Every structure is written in C-alpha cells, then in structure tokens.
C-alpha cells in the first residue's frame, strides 16, 4: 500500500468546529510552515488534513 499525503484544492468549511490545543516540536512547526508556504494552505488546514489522513489510514494492532 502506497501512503501519500496529497494536498488538494481548498474546500469550503462546513459543520461545527472546536478549538484544540497541542504542543508540537519547533522543527515540526517549521516543516508545516514550509509546506503551508509552498501550497498556499494555512498551518491549521494542513494539521486538519494530516489528522484526517492519519485517521483514515490508521491500523490498530492488538497485543
């Protein structure tokens, strides 16, 4: 299975949203900001897209 994170054109926002806070390493924020600059997306949009991708592709292993 080939896992690629594809950044697509922006879709209009819909539905209720909530604010969530998370601590991220400075290097990760720098990488997010680089991708945001390259794609014209906001940091927030990219974080949402990354989480959505992870949730769609997660594999939970039983011990």
URPE-V841647 format. One record per residue. N is the residue number from 0. PHI is phi as a letter, one per 20 degrees, with the letter a starting at -180 (none if undefined). PSI is psi in degrees with one decimal (none if undefined). NEAR is the number of other C-alpha atoms within 8 Angstrom. Layout:
BEGIN
{{N/PHI/PSI/NEAR} {N/PHI/PSI/NEAR}}
END
This chain:
BEGIN
{{0/none/128.6/2} {1/e/117.3/3} {2/d/111.2/4} {3/c/141.9/4} {4/e/107.7/6} {5/d/128.5/4} {6/e/114.6/6} {7/d/169.4/4} {8/g/151.4/4} {9/f/137.5/5} {10/d/150.7/4} {11/f/143.6/4} {12/f/147.9/4} {13/b/155.3/4} {14/n/172.5/4} {15/f/142.7/4} {16/c/159.3/4} {17/c/154.1/4} {18/e/132.2/4} {19/c/138.2/4} {20/d/140.3/4} {21/b/142.3/4} {22/e/128.7/4} {23/c/146.2/6} {24/f/145.7/6} {25/g/-36.9/6} {26/f/-34.9/6} {27/f/-40.5/8} {28/f/-40.8/9} {29/f/-42.4/8} {30/f/-42.2/8} {31/f/-43.9/11} {32/f/-36.0/9} {33/f/-45.3/8} {34/f/-39.4/9} {35/f/-43.7/12} {36/f/-41.2/8} {37/f/-31.0/6} {38/d/-10.9/7} {39/m/12.1/6} {40/e/160.7/10} {41/e/161.2/7} {42/g/-43.0/9} {43/g/-44.8/6} {44/f/-43.7/8} {45/f/-40.5/11} {46/f/-43.3/9} {47/f/-43.3/8} {48/f/-40.8/9} {49/f/-43.7/9} {50/f/-42.7/8} {51/g/-44.5/8} {52/f/-45.6/9} {53/f/-43.5/8} {54/f/-35.1/7} {55/f/-23.2/6} {56/d/12.2/6} {57/f/143.3/6} {58/c/117.3/4} {59/e/119.8/4} {60/e/135.5/4} {61/e/143.4/3} {62/e/none/2}}
END
